[in-house]
Amino acid sequence: MKLTHLAALKAIVLATAFPLTAQASSMWHPAPTEEGFTYHPDHFQSTKTRAQVMAEVEAARKDGTLAILQRGAPLPIKSSEAPKTRQQVVDEMRSESPEAQRARLETYSGG
């Protein structure tokens, strides 16, 4: 019986130690302070060169995503489908089944 408890204790200790090893390469470490963490920027390891980052920033500036991110807004999702016309959307709504219409109305009305 003691051997079972010892094995279980070792498993628990091992399972709780794994998250700590994952945090060793992180910039943020938990700390017993009021903040609850410490910041270590020297632990950050980038895989990109400065030129690659600058090229990404320039591309974001050209397509408008940089301005959106600077304002803290979420990026819009880009669709791979061709946009529908107003008439296509109206036709789809008129031809939808009563079950689908009920489900759509429940979804958007919150009821």
Biopython code that builds the backbone (N, CA, C, O; Angstrom):
import numpy as np
from Bio.PDB.StructureBuilder import StructureBuilder

atoms = [
    (1, "MET", "N", (0.815, -1.182, 0.000)),
    (1, "MET", "CA", (0.000, 0.000, 0.000)),
    (1, "MET", "C", (0.868, 1.258, 0.000)),
    (1, "MET", "O", (0.547, 2.228, -0.686)),
    (2, "LYS", "N", (1.964, 1.252, 0.762)),
    (2, "LYS", "CA", (2.844, 2.413, 0.803)),
    (2, "LYS", "C", (3.513, 2.639, -0.549)),
    (2, "LYS", "O", (3.760, 3.781, -0.936)),
    (3, "LEU", "N", (3.804, 1.565, -1.262)),
    (3, "LEU", "CA", (4.430, 1.684, -2.572)),
    (3, "LEU", "C", (3.487, 2.380, -3.550)),
    (3, "LEU", "O", (3.934, 3.166, -4.385)),
    (4, "THR", "N", (2.216, 2.106, -3.456)),
    (4, "THR", "CA", (1.226, 2.755, -4.317)),
    (4, "THR", "C", (1.151, 4.249, -4.020)),
    (4, "THR", "O", (1.095, 5.068, -4.938)),
    (5, "HIS", "N", (1.150, 4.597, -2.749)),
    (5, "HIS", "CA", (1.111, 6.015, -2.369)),
    (5, "HIS", "C", (2.372, 6.731, -2.819)),
    (5, "HIS", "O", (2.309, 7.878, -3.263)),
    (6, "LEU", "N", (3.518, 6.067, -2.711)),
    (6, "LEU", "CA", (4.776, 6.670, -3.140)),
    (6, "LEU", "C", (4.776, 6.895, -4.652)),
    (6, "LEU", "O", (5.216, 7.943, -5.124)),
    (7, "ALA", "N", (4.290, 5.927, -5.400)),
    (7, "ALA", "CA", (4.230, 6.067, -6.860)),
    (7, "ALA", "C", (3.266, 7.188, -7.242)),
    (7, "ALA", "O", (3.546, 7.956, -8.163)),
    (8, "ALA", "N", (2.142, 7.288, -6.550)),
    (8, "ALA", "CA", (1.182, 8.349, -6.836)),
    (8, "ALA", "C", (1.784, 9.713, -6.502)),
    (8, "ALA", "O", (1.584, 10.676, -7.243)),
    (9, "LEU", "N", (2.514, 9.802, -5.400)),
    (9, "LEU", "CA", (3.149, 11.056, -5.019)),
    (9, "LEU", "C", (4.180, 11.485, -6.058)),
    (9, "LEU", "O", (4.259, 12.663, -6.408)),
    (10, "LYS", "N", (4.973, 10.529, -6.553)),
    (10, "LYS", "CA", (5.965, 10.847, -7.586)),
    (10, "LYS", "C", (5.283, 11.326, -8.853)),
    (10, "LYS", "O", (5.771, 12.253, -9.500)),
    (11, "ALA", "N", (4.170, 10.719, -9.220)),
    (11, "ALA", "CA", (3.439, 11.127, -10.420)),
    (11, "ALA", "C", (2.893, 12.543, -10.276)),
    (11, "ALA", "O", (2.931, 13.325, -11.225)),
    (12, "ILE", "N", (2.389, 12.871, -9.095)),
    (12, "ILE", "CA", (1.854, 14.215, -8.857)),
    (12, "ILE", "C", (2.964, 15.257, -8.912)),
    (12, "ILE", "O", (2.795, 16.319, -9.513)),
    (13, "VAL", "N", (4.088, 14.957, -8.292)),
    (13, "VAL", "CA", (5.225, 15.894, -8.309)),
    (13, "VAL", "C", (5.717, 16.099, -9.739)),
    (13, "VAL", "O", (6.011, 17.226, -10.139)),
    (14, "LEU", "N", (5.806, 15.027, -10.503)),
    (14, "LEU", "CA", (6.265, 15.119, -11.884)),
    (14, "LEU", "C", (5.280, 15.921, -12.728)),
    (14, "LEU", "O", (5.690, 16.738, -13.552)),
    (15, "ALA", "N", (3.982, 15.690, -12.527)),
    (15, "ALA", "CA", (2.971, 16.401, -13.311)),
    (15, "ALA", "C", (2.956, 17.888, -12.979)),
    (15, "ALA", "O", (2.716, 18.707, -13.866)),
    (16, "THR", "N", (3.202, 18.251, -11.749)),
    (16, "THR", "CA", (3.213, 19.673, -11.387)),
    (16, "THR", "C", (4.516, 20.351, -11.788)),
    (16, "THR", "O", (4.559, 21.579, -11.866)),
    (17, "ALA", "N", (5.558, 19.608, -12.039)),
    (17, "ALA", "CA", (6.837, 20.207, -12.433)),
    (17, "ALA", "C", (6.890, 20.520, -13.925)),
    (17, "ALA", "O", (7.666, 21.382, -14.337)),
    (18, "PHE", "N", (6.091, 19.849, -14.742)),
    (18, "PHE", "CA", (6.131, 20.093, -16.187)),
    (18, "PHE", "C", (5.796, 21.526, -16.577)),
    (18, "PHE", "O", (6.494, 22.083, -17.424)),
    (19, "PRO", "N", (4.770, 22.156, -16.011)),
    (19, "PRO", "CA", (4.520, 23.548, -16.388)),
    (19, "PRO", "C", (5.676, 24.478, -16.034)),
    (19, "PRO", "O", (5.896, 25.469, -16.731)),
    (20, "LEU", "N", (6.411, 24.189, -14.981)),
    (20, "LEU", "CA", (7.534, 25.034, -14.604)),
    (20, "LEU", "C", (8.655, 24.956, -15.628)),
    (20, "LEU", "O", (9.324, 25.957, -15.882)),
    (21, "THR", "N", (8.873, 23.791, -16.218)),
    (21, "THR", "CA", (9.918, 23.685, -17.233)),
    (21, "THR", "C", (9.509, 24.409, -18.501)),
    (21, "THR", "O", (10.366, 24.922, -19.220)),
    (22, "ALA", "N", (8.215, 24.461, -18.791)),
    (22, "ALA", "CA", (7.755, 25.177, -19.977)),
    (22, "ALA", "C", (7.920, 26.676, -19.800)),
    (22, "ALA", "O", (8.092, 27.387, -20.790)),
    (23, "GLN", "N", (7.874, 27.178, -18.579)),
    (23, "GLN", "CA", (7.986, 28.600, -18.335)),
    (23, "GLN", "C", (9.439, 29.086, -18.312)),
    (23, "GLN", "O", (9.679, 30.293, -18.296)),
    (24, "ALA", "N", (10.380, 28.194, -18.310)),
    (24, "ALA", "CA", (11.773, 28.614, -18.226)),
    (24, "ALA", "C", (12.193, 29.424, -19.440)),
    (24, "ALA", "O", (13.060, 30.290, -19.325)),
    (25, "SER", "N", (11.600, 29.166, -20.606)),
    (25, "SER", "CA", (11.968, 29.920, -21.796)),
    (25, "SER", "C", (11.026, 31.081, -22.054)),
    (25, "SER", "O", (11.162, 31.771, -23.064)),
    (26, "SER", "N", (10.077, 31.308, -21.165)),
    (26, "SER", "CA", (9.121, 32.390, -21.317)),
    (26, "SER", "C", (9.703, 33.691, -20.769)),
    (26, "SER", "O", (10.617, 33.675, -19.945)),
    (27, "MET", "N", (9.163, 34.819, -21.237)),
    (27, "MET", "CA", (9.606, 36.109, -20.720)),
    (27, "MET", "C", (8.947, 36.409, -19.381)),
    (27, "MET", "O", (9.477, 37.200, -18.601)),
    (28, "TRP", "N", (7.805, 35.796, -19.101)),
    (28, "TRP", "CA", (7.047, 36.039, -17.874)),
    (28, "TRP", "C", (7.182, 34.840, -16.956)),
    (28, "TRP", "O", (6.956, 33.707, -17.378)),
    (29, "HIS", "N", (7.549, 35.077, -15.703)),
    (29, "HIS", "CA", (7.691, 34.016, -14.713)),
    (29, "HIS", "C", (6.809, 34.323, -13.506)),
    (29, "HIS", "O", (6.733, 35.475, -13.078)),
    (30, "PRO", "N", (6.143, 33.315, -12.951)),
    (30, "PRO", "CA", (5.337, 33.571, -11.762)),
    (30, "PRO", "C", (6.231, 33.948, -10.583)),
    (30, "PRO", "O", (7.348, 33.448, -10.455)),
    (31, "ALA", "N", (5.731, 34.829, -9.726)),
    (31, "ALA", "CA", (6.506, 35.271, -8.566)),
    (31, "ALA", "C", (5.558, 35.493, -7.388)),
    (31, "ALA", "O", (4.405, 35.877, -7.580)),
    (32, "PRO", "N", (6.040, 35.253, -6.181)),
    (32, "PRO", "CA", (5.194, 35.450, -4.995)),
    (32, "PRO", "C", (5.167, 36.918, -4.556)),
    (32, "PRO", "O", (5.387, 37.229, -3.386)),
    (33, "THR", "N", (4.898, 37.799, -5.495)),
    (33, "THR", "CA", (4.830, 39.225, -5.197)),
    (33, "THR", "C", (3.415, 39.733, -5.441)),
    (33, "THR", "O", (2.525, 38.973, -5.822)),
    (34, "GLU", "N", (3.224, 41.018, -5.219)),
    (34, "GLU", "CA", (1.902, 41.596, -5.439)),
    (34, "GLU", "C", (1.512, 41.528, -6.907)),
    (34, "GLU", "O", (0.340, 41.331, -7.229)),
    (35, "GLU", "N", (2.490, 41.692, -7.807)),
    (35, "GLU", "CA", (2.210, 41.604, -9.238)),
    (35, "GLU", "C", (1.868, 40.179, -9.654)),
    (35, "GLU", "O", (0.999, 39.965, -10.499)),
    (36, "GLY", "N", (2.547, 39.216, -9.064)),
    (36, "GLY", "CA", (2.306, 37.815, -9.403)),
    (36, "GLY", "C", (3.184, 37.293, -10.512)),
    (36, "GLY", "O", (3.086, 36.124, -10.884)),
    (37, "PHE", "N", (4.055, 38.154, -11.054)),
    (37, "PHE", "CA", (4.944, 37.717, -12.122)),
    (37, "PHE", "C", (6.179, 38.606, -12.149)),
    (37, "PHE", "O", (6.202, 39.690, -11.567)),
    (38, "THR", "N", (7.217, 38.113, -12.848)),
    (38, "THR", "CA", (8.396, 38.924, -13.132)),
    (38, "THR", "C", (8.625, 38.878, -14.639)),
    (38, "THR", "O", (8.262, 37.906, -15.301)),
    (39, "TYR", "N", (9.217, 39.914, -15.164)),
    (39, "TYR", "CA", (9.445, 40.053, -16.602)),
    (39, "TYR", "C", (10.932, 39.942, -16.897)),
    (39, "TYR", "O", (11.740, 40.661, -16.309)),
    (40, "HIS", "N", (11.295, 39.044, -17.803)),
    (40, "HIS", "CA", (12.690, 38.824, -18.180)),
    (40, "HIS", "C", (12.818, 38.898, -19.706)),
    (40, "HIS", "O", (12.734, 37.865, -20.372)),
    (41, "PRO", "N", (13.018, 40.091, -20.274)),
    (41, "PRO", "CA", (13.082, 40.211, -21.735)),
    (41, "PRO", "C", (14.286, 39.493, -22.347)),
    (41, "PRO", "O", (14.285, 39.187, -23.540)),
    (42, "ASP", "N", (15.306, 39.226, -21.544)),
    (42, "ASP", "CA", (16.475, 38.523, -22.078)),
    (42, "ASP", "C", (16.190, 37.048, -22.370)),
    (42, "ASP", "O", (17.005, 36.383, -23.009)),
    (43, "HIS", "N", (15.049, 36.527, -21.912)),
    (43, "HIS", "CA", (14.696, 35.132, -22.184)),
    (43, "HIS", "C", (14.001, 34.956, -23.527)),
    (43, "HIS", "O", (13.789, 33.826, -23.968)),
    (44, "PHE", "N", (13.644, 36.057, -24.183)),
    (44, "PHE", "CA", (12.953, 35.982, -25.468)),
    (44, "PHE", "C", (13.931, 35.593, -26.564)),
    (44, "PHE", "O", (15.018, 36.163, -26.666)),
    (45, "GLN", "N", (13.545, 34.623, -27.382)),
    (45, "GLN", "CA", (14.397, 34.185, -28.494)),
    (45, "GLN", "C", (13.587, 34.267, -29.774)),
    (45, "GLN", "O", (12.626, 33.519, -29.951)),
    (46, "SER", "N", (13.966, 35.167, -30.663)),
    (46, "SER", "CA", (13.252, 35.348, -31.919)),
    (46, "SER", "C", (13.848, 34.470, -33.003)),
    (46, "SER", "O", (15.054, 34.221, -33.026)),
    (47, "THR", "N", (12.998, 34.006, -33.895)),
    (47, "THR", "CA", (13.466, 33.200, -35.020)),
    (47, "THR", "C", (13.515, 34.033, -36.291)),
    (47, "THR", "O", (13.903, 33.528, -37.344)),
    (48, "LYS", "N", (13.123, 35.313, -36.208)),
    (48, "LYS", "CA", (13.095, 36.182, -37.380)),
    (48, "LYS", "C", (14.214, 37.211, -37.300)),
    (48, "LYS", "O", (14.644, 37.614, -36.219)),
    (49, "THR", "N", (14.669, 37.621, -38.478)),
    (49, "THR", "CA", (15.678, 38.676, -38.533)),
    (49, "THR", "C", (14.979, 40.034, -38.493)),
    (49, "THR", "O", (13.765, 40.126, -38.674)),
    (50, "ARG", "N", (15.749, 41.065, -38.257)),
    (50, "ARG", "CA", (15.189, 42.416, -38.228)),
    (50, "ARG", "C", (14.594, 42.773, -39.585)),
    (50, "ARG", "O", (13.554, 43.429, -39.653)),
    (51, "ALA", "N", (15.236, 42.351, -40.652)),
    (51, "ALA", "CA", (14.743, 42.653, -41.997)),
    (51, "ALA", "C", (13.385, 41.986, -42.241)),
    (51, "ALA", "O", (12.509, 42.583, -42.865)),
    (52, "GLN", "N", (13.204, 40.751, -41.754)),
    (52, "GLN", "CA", (11.925, 40.059, -41.917)),
    (52, "GLN", "C", (10.811, 40.785, -41.160)),
    (52, "GLN", "O", (9.704, 40.943, -41.675)),
    (53, "VAL", "N", (11.108, 41.218, -39.947)),
    (53, "VAL", "CA", (10.109, 41.932, -39.148)),
    (53, "VAL", "C", (9.753, 43.252, -39.808)),
    (53, "VAL", "O", (8.576, 43.604, -39.880)),
    (54, "MET", "N", (10.747, 43.990, -40.292)),
    (54, "MET", "CA", (10.480, 45.265, -40.953)),
    (54, "MET", "C", (9.660, 45.070, -42.230)),
    (54, "MET", "O", (8.807, 45.897, -42.551)),
    (55, "ALA", "N", (9.915, 43.977, -42.960)),
    (55, "ALA", "CA", (9.135, 43.687, -44.164)),
    (55, "ALA", "C", (7.682, 43.380, -43.802)),
    (55, "ALA", "O", (6.769, 43.790, -44.520)),
    (56, "GLU", "N", (7.456, 42.665, -42.702)),
    (56, "GLU", "CA", (6.094, 42.371, -42.255)),
    (56, "GLU", "C", (5.373, 43.647, -41.825)),
    (56, "GLU", "O", (4.191, 43.820, -42.122)),
    (57, "VAL", "N", (6.078, 44.540, -41.128)),
    (57, "VAL", "CA", (5.472, 45.806, -40.704)),
    (57, "VAL", "C", (5.110, 46.642, -41.925)),
    (57, "VAL", "O", (4.030, 47.232, -41.971)),
    (58, "GLU", "N", (5.986, 46.698, -42.898)),
    (58, "GLU", "CA", (5.712, 47.479, -44.110)),
    (58, "GLU", "C", (4.524, 46.904, -44.881)),
    (58, "GLU", "O", (3.703, 47.657, -45.406)),
    (59, "ALA", "N", (4.428, 45.573, -44.950)),
    (59, "ALA", "CA", (3.285, 44.941, -45.618)),
    (59, "ALA", "C", (1.993, 45.243, -44.863)),
    (59, "ALA", "O", (0.962, 45.492, -45.489)),
    (60, "ALA", "N", (2.029, 45.226, -43.538)),
    (60, "ALA", "CA", (0.845, 45.539, -42.731)),
    (60, "ALA", "C", (0.460, 47.002, -42.885)),
    (60, "ALA", "O", (-0.724, 47.339, -42.872)),
    (61, "ARG", "N", (1.440, 47.861, -43.029)),
    (61, "ARG", "CA", (1.151, 49.283, -43.231)),
    (61, "ARG", "C", (0.461, 49.485, -44.575)),
    (61, "ARG", "O", (-0.482, 50.271, -44.672)),
    (62, "LYS", "N", (0.921, 48.785, -45.616)),
    (62, "LYS", "CA", (0.356, 48.955, -46.954)),
    (62, "LYS", "C", (-1.066, 48.409, -47.058)),
    (62, "LYS", "O", (-1.905, 49.010, -47.730)),
    (63, "ASP", "N", (-1.351, 47.284, -46.408)),
    (63, "ASP", "CA", (-2.702, 46.711, -46.540)),
    (63, "ASP", "C", (-3.676, 47.212, -45.478)),
    (63, "ASP", "O", (-4.840, 46.811, -45.480)),
    (64, "GLY", "N", (-3.223, 48.088, -44.561)),
    (64, "GLY", "CA", (-4.123, 48.707, -43.608)),
    (64, "GLY", "C", (-4.274, 47.987, -42.282)),
    (64, "GLY", "O", (-4.928, 48.513, -41.382)),
    (65, "THR", "N", (-3.697, 46.806, -42.124)),
    (65, "THR", "CA", (-3.866, 46.072, -40.873)),
    (65, "THR", "C", (-3.080, 46.695, -39.725)),
    (65, "THR", "O", (-3.460, 46.529, -38.566)),
    (66, "LEU", "N", (-2.005, 47.401, -40.014)),
    (66, "LEU", "CA", (-1.224, 48.029, -38.959)),
    (66, "LEU", "C", (-2.053, 49.101, -38.241)),
    (66, "LEU", "O", (-2.025, 49.191, -37.013)),
    (67, "ALA", "N", (-2.777, 49.897, -38.995)),
    (67, "ALA", "CA", (-3.617, 50.940, -38.395)),
    (67, "ALA", "C", (-4.722, 50.319, -37.539)),
    (67, "ALA", "O", (-5.055, 50.845, -36.477)),
    (68, "ILE", "N", (-5.280, 49.215, -37.993)),
    (68, "ILE", "CA", (-6.334, 48.540, -37.222)),
    (68, "ILE", "C", (-5.764, 47.998, -35.913)),
    (68, "ILE", "O", (-6.379, 48.155, -34.859)),
    (69, "LEU", "N", (-4.604, 47.369, -35.974)),
    (69, "LEU", "CA", (-3.980, 46.811, -34.776)),
    (69, "LEU", "C", (-3.555, 47.902, -33.797)),
    (69, "LEU", "O", (-3.643, 47.707, -32.585)),
    (70, "GLN", "N", (-3.099, 49.037, -34.298)),
    (70, "GLN", "CA", (-2.685, 50.127, -33.424)),
    (70, "GLN", "C", (-3.857, 50.704, -32.634)),
    (70, "GLN", "O", (-3.663, 51.260, -31.552)),
    (71, "ARG", "N", (-5.050, 50.579, -33.159)),
    (71, "ARG", "CA", (-6.250, 51.063, -32.460)),
    (71, "ARG", "C", (-6.841, 50.000, -31.540)),
    (71, "ARG", "O", (-7.824, 50.260, -30.845)),
    (72, "GLY", "N", (-6.252, 48.811, -31.530)),
    (72, "GLY", "CA", (-6.713, 47.744, -30.653)),
    (72, "GLY", "C", (-7.942, 47.022, -31.169)),
    (72, "GLY", "O", (-8.589, 46.293, -30.417)),
    (73, "ALA", "N", (-8.274, 47.207, -32.421)),
    (73, "ALA", "CA", (-9.450, 46.554, -32.993)),
    (73, "ALA", "C", (-9.063, 45.174, -33.534)),
    (73, "ALA", "O", (-7.916, 44.965, -33.927)),
    (74, "PRO", "N", (-10.008, 44.236, -33.557)),
    (74, "PRO", "CA", (-9.701, 42.921, -34.127)),
    (74, "PRO", "C", (-9.601, 43.007, -35.645)),
    (74, "PRO", "O", (-10.279, 43.814, -36.282)),
    (75, "LEU", "N", (-8.759, 42.175, -36.205)),
    (75, "LEU", "CA", (-8.614, 42.152, -37.654)),
    (75, "LEU", "C", (-9.838, 41.512, -38.290)),
    (75, "LEU", "O", (-10.329, 40.499, -37.792)),
    (76, "PRO", "N", (-10.337, 42.082, -39.378)),
    (76, "PRO", "CA", (-11.472, 41.452, -40.055)),
    (76, "PRO", "C", (-11.040, 40.141, -40.706)),
    (76, "PRO", "O", (-9.902, 39.993, -41.151)),
    (77, "ILE", "N", (-11.972, 39.200, -40.749)),
    (77, "ILE", "CA", (-11.689, 37.899, -41.358)),
    (77, "ILE", "C", (-11.829, 38.035, -42.863)),
    (77, "ILE", "O", (-12.835, 38.541, -43.362)),
    (78, "LYS", "N", (-10.812, 37.580, -43.580)),
    (78, "LYS", "CA", (-10.847, 37.661, -45.037)),
    (78, "LYS", "C", (-11.473, 36.386, -45.595)),
    (78, "LYS", "O", (-11.039, 35.278, -45.280)),
    (79, "SER", "N", (-12.479, 36.554, -46.413)),
    (79, "SER", "CA", (-13.197, 35.420, -46.984)),
    (79, "SER", "C", (-12.545, 35.004, -48.293)),
    (79, "SER", "O", (-12.065, 35.842, -49.055)),
    (80, "SER", "N", (-12.532, 33.708, -48.542)),
    (80, "SER", "CA", (-11.979, 33.204, -49.794)),
    (80, "SER", "C", (-13.049, 33.113, -50.873)),
    (80, "SER", "O", (-12.741, 32.875, -52.041)),
    (81, "GLU", "N", (-14.335, 33.307, -50.472)),
    (81, "GLU", "CA", (-15.437, 33.246, -51.428)),
    (81, "GLU", "C", (-15.671, 34.622, -52.046)),
    (81, "GLU", "O", (-15.309, 35.650, -51.474)),
    (82, "ALA", "N", (-16.280, 34.614, -53.219)),
    (82, "ALA", "CA", (-16.639, 35.871, -53.860)),
    (82, "ALA", "C", (-17.790, 36.499, -53.075)),
    (82, "ALA", "O", (-18.663, 35.772, -52.599)),
    (83, "PRO", "N", (-17.820, 37.809, -52.928)),
    (83, "PRO", "CA", (-18.896, 38.445, -52.168)),
    (83, "PRO", "C", (-20.243, 38.279, -52.875)),
    (83, "PRO", "O", (-20.313, 38.245, -54.104)),
    (84, "LYS", "N", (-21.311, 38.177, -52.079)),
    (84, "LYS", "CA", (-22.656, 38.016, -52.630)),
    (84, "LYS", "C", (-23.281, 39.391, -52.859)),
    (84, "LYS", "O", (-22.963, 40.365, -52.175)),
    (85, "THR", "N", (-24.164, 39.435, -53.826)),
    (85, "THR", "CA", (-24.902, 40.670, -54.057)),
    (85, "THR", "C", (-26.052, 40.737, -53.063)),
    (85, "THR", "O", (-26.390, 39.739, -52.426)),
    (86, "ARG", "N", (-26.642, 41.898, -52.935)),
    (86, "ARG", "CA", (-27.777, 42.078, -52.033)),
    (86, "ARG", "C", (-28.935, 41.169, -52.436)),
    (86, "ARG", "O", (-29.606, 40.586, -51.585)),
    (87, "GLN", "N", (-29.157, 41.058, -53.736)),
    (87, "GLN", "CA", (-30.260, 40.241, -54.227)),
    (87, "GLN", "C", (-30.035, 38.764, -53.910)),
    (87, "GLN", "O", (-30.991, 38.056, -53.593)),
    (88, "GLN", "N", (-28.790, 38.282, -53.989)),
    (88, "GLN", "CA", (-28.499, 36.887, -53.656)),
    (88, "GLN", "C", (-28.819, 36.595, -52.196)),
    (88, "GLN", "O", (-29.359, 35.536, -51.877)),
    (89, "VAL", "N", (-28.492, 37.523, -51.314)),
    (89, "VAL", "CA", (-28.761, 37.332, -49.885)),
    (89, "VAL", "C", (-30.267, 37.322, -49.628)),
    (89, "VAL", "O", (-30.765, 36.491, -48.869)),
    (90, "VAL", "N", (-30.985, 38.242, -50.260)),
    (90, "VAL", "CA", (-32.436, 38.296, -50.092)),
    (90, "VAL", "C", (-33.073, 37.007, -50.608)),
    (90, "VAL", "O", (-33.970, 36.462, -49.964)),
    (91, "ASP", "N", (-32.625, 36.521, -51.751)),
    (91, "ASP", "CA", (-33.162, 35.275, -52.311)),
    (91, "ASP", "C", (-32.903, 34.091, -51.387)),
    (91, "ASP", "O", (-33.769, 33.231, -51.225)),
    (92, "GLU", "N", (-31.723, 34.041, -50.784)),
    (92, "GLU", "CA", (-31.406, 32.952, -49.847)),
    (92, "GLU", "C", (-32.332, 32.987, -48.634)),
    (92, "GLU", "O", (-32.812, 31.947, -48.184)),
    (93, "MET", "N", (-32.580, 34.173, -48.112)),
    (93, "MET", "CA", (-33.450, 34.281, -46.934)),
    (93, "MET", "C", (-34.889, 33.904, -47.267)),
    (93, "MET", "O", (-35.572, 33.298, -46.442)),
    (94, "ARG", "N", (-35.357, 34.250, -48.457)),
    (94, "ARG", "CA", (-36.724, 33.909, -48.850)),
    (94, "ARG", "C", (-36.906, 32.419, -49.104)),
    (94, "ARG", "O", (-37.999, 31.881, -48.928)),
    (95, "SER", "N", (-35.840, 31.760, -49.515)),
    (95, "SER", "CA", (-35.958, 30.337, -49.844)),
    (95, "SER", "C", (-35.554, 29.412, -48.690)),
    (95, "SER", "O", (-35.564, 28.192, -48.854)),
    (96, "GLU", "N", (-35.202, 29.968, -47.534)),
    (96, "GLU", "CA", (-34.788, 29.103, -46.432)),
    (96, "GLU", "C", (-35.991, 28.401, -45.806)),
    (96, "GLU", "O", (-37.106, 28.922, -45.811)),
    (97, "SER", "N", (-35.741, 27.220, -45.274)),
    (97, "SER", "CA", (-36.809, 26.418, -44.687)),
    (97, "SER", "C", (-37.305, 27.047, -43.389)),
    (97, "SER", "O", (-36.586, 27.833, -42.772)),
    (98, "PRO", "N", (-38.526, 26.711, -42.964)),
    (98, "PRO", "CA", (-39.044, 27.270, -41.714)),
    (98, "PRO", "C", (-38.180, 26.908, -40.502)),
    (98, "PRO", "O", (-38.034, 27.720, -39.588)),
    (99, "GLU", "N", (-37.602, 25.693, -40.483)),
    (99, "GLU", "CA", (-36.733, 25.291, -39.370)),
    (99, "GLU", "C", (-35.469, 26.138, -39.332)),
    (99, "GLU", "O", (-35.026, 26.569, -38.268)),
    (100, "ALA", "N", (-34.895, 26.371, -40.513)),
    (100, "ALA", "CA", (-33.680, 27.185, -40.572)),
    (100, "ALA", "C", (-33.978, 28.628, -40.182)),
    (100, "ALA", "O", (-33.171, 29.275, -39.513)),
    (101, "GLN", "N", (-35.143, 29.134, -40.604)),
    (101, "GLN", "CA", (-35.528, 30.496, -40.252)),
    (101, "GLN", "C", (-35.735, 30.629, -38.746)),
    (101, "GLN", "O", (-35.313, 31.618, -38.146)),
    (102, "ARG", "N", (-36.379, 29.645, -38.135)),
    (102, "ARG", "CA", (-36.607, 29.653, -36.696)),
    (102, "ARG", "C", (-35.266, 29.622, -35.950)),
    (102, "ARG", "O", (-35.064, 30.356, -34.983)),
    (103, "ALA", "N", (-34.356, 28.760, -36.419)),
    (103, "ALA", "CA", (-33.042, 28.666, -35.771)),
    (103, "ALA", "C", (-32.272, 29.979, -35.902)),
    (103, "ALA", "O", (-31.619, 30.412, -34.952)),
    (104, "ARG", "N", (-32.345, 30.614, -37.072)),
    (104, "ARG", "CA", (-31.655, 31.889, -37.276)),
    (104, "ARG", "C", (-32.238, 32.973, -36.371)),
    (104, "ARG", "O", (-31.495, 33.741, -35.759)),
    (105, "LEU", "N", (-33.554, 33.034, -36.289)),
    (105, "LEU", "CA", (-34.185, 34.036, -35.440)),
    (105, "LEU", "C", (-33.883, 33.817, -33.976)),
    (105, "LEU", "O", (-33.694, 34.781, -33.235)),
    (106, "GLU", "N", (-33.833, 32.561, -33.540)),
    (106, "GLU", "CA", (-33.479, 32.261, -32.141)),
    (106, "GLU", "C", (-32.039, 32.651, -31.844)),
    (106, "GLU", "O", (-31.731, 33.140, -30.757)),
    (107, "THR", "N", (-31.162, 32.432, -32.816)),
    (107, "THR", "CA", (-29.755, 32.769, -32.634)),
    (107, "THR", "C", (-29.571, 34.263, -32.459)),
    (107, "THR", "O", (-28.851, 34.702, -31.563)),
    (108, "TYR", "N", (-30.217, 35.046, -33.310)),
    (108, "TYR", "CA", (-29.985, 36.483, -33.295)),
    (108, "TYR", "C", (-30.882, 37.239, -32.311)),
    (108, "TYR", "O", (-30.583, 38.382, -31.965)),
    (109, "SER", "N", (-31.968, 36.625, -31.859)),
    (109, "SER", "CA", (-32.827, 37.310, -30.901)),
    (109, "SER", "C", (-32.468, 36.977, -29.464)),
    (109, "SER", "O", (-32.923, 37.645, -28.535)),
    (110, "GLY", "N", (-31.656, 35.950, -29.280)),
    (110, "GLY", "CA", (-31.228, 35.557, -27.946)),
    (110, "GLY", "C", (-32.261, 34.728, -27.206)),
    (110, "GLY", "O", (-32.132, 34.522, -25.999)),
    (111, "GLY", "N", (-33.268, 34.255, -27.889)),
    (111, "GLY", "CA", (-34.323, 33.479, -27.217)),
    (111, "GLY", "C", (-34.330, 32.116, -27.573)),
    (111, "GLY", "O", (-35.163, 31.354, -27.083)),
]
sb = StructureBuilder()
sb.init_structure("model")
sb.init_model(0)
sb.init_chain("A")
sb.init_seg("    ")
for serial, (resi, resn, name, xyz) in enumerate(atoms, 1):
    if name == "N":
        sb.init_residue(resn, " ", resi, " ")
    sb.init_atom(name, np.array(xyz, "f"), 0.0, 1.0, " ", f" {name:<3s}", serial, name[0])
structure = sb.get_structure()
